[in-house]
Amino acid sequence: MAAPFRFVVLTDRSGANRVYAAPAAELVKWDRDRTAVGADGTTWTVYEDRLQASAGETLARLPAHRAFWFGWYSAYPRTRLVR
């Protein structure tokens, strides 16, 4: 069985979504503006084309289509929702 594809979806205060490839990053806090914090304490800054860690690591932004979260969750119940 193939390993799951990991990604993160960030929704800002206006309701706009950005999706980033996140093979190893686990985000636990999001200020709904420009800053997210990883489980290891790393600070990530949101840019239009990438998510960038304070140490320089970058996660590429992915093309996405907006859908209702509960539809996704019903198909993928192991999804973790962080608010």
C-alpha positions in Angstrom: 0.0 0.0 0.0 1.3 3.5 -0.9 2.0 6.0 1.8 -0.6 8.6 2.3 -0.1 12.0 0.6 0.1 14.6 3.4 -1.0 18.2 3.0 -2.3 21.1 5.1 -5.2 23.5 4.3 -5.1 26.9 5.9 -8.2 29.1 5.9 -7.7 32.8 6.7 -10.2 35.2 8.3 -11.7 36.1 4.9 -12.5 32.4 4.2 -9.8 32.0 1.5 -8.1 28.6 1.5 -4.5 27.7 0.7 -3.3 24.1 0.4 0.4 23.1 0.9 2.3 19.9 0.5 3.3 18.9 4.0 5.1 15.5 4.0 6.5 15.9 7.5 5.2 19.1 9.0 2.4 19.0 11.6 0.8 22.3 12.3 -0.9 22.8 15.6 -1.7 26.6 15.7 -2.8 29.0 13.0 -3.5 32.7 13.6 -5.8 32.8 10.5 -3.6 35.5 9.0 0.1 34.8 8.2 1.6 32.6 11.0 1.3 28.9 11.8 3.2 26.9 14.5 4.3 23.4 14.1 4.1 20.6 16.7 7.9 21.0 17.2 7.5 24.8 17.8 8.7 25.8 14.4 7.1 29.1 13.2 5.8 29.0 9.6 4.9 32.1 7.5 2.2 32.0 4.8 3.0 33.4 1.4 0.9 33.1 -1.8 3.2 30.5 -3.4 4.6 28.7 -0.3 4.6 28.1 3.4 8.1 28.9 4.9 9.6 27.8 8.2 11.7 30.2 10.3 14.7 27.9 9.6 14.1 28.2 5.8 12.3 25.0 4.9 9.5 25.6 2.4 6.3 23.8 1.5 5.0 24.3 -2.0 1.4 25.6 -2.5 -0.8 23.1 -4.3 -3.6 23.8 -6.8 -6.9 23.2 -5.0 -10.7 23.3 -5.4 -12.9 24.5 -2.6 -15.3 22.0 -1.2 -17.3 21.6 2.0 -15.1 20.2 4.8 -17.8 17.8 6.0 -17.9 16.2 2.6 -14.2 15.6 2.7 -14.4 14.4 6.3 -17.1 11.8 5.5 -14.8 10.3 2.8 -11.6 10.6 4.9 -12.6 10.3 8.6 -9.0 10.1 9.7 -8.5 13.7 8.7 -7.4 15.9 11.6 -9.1 19.3 11.9 -7.1 22.0 13.7 -8.7 25.3 14.7 
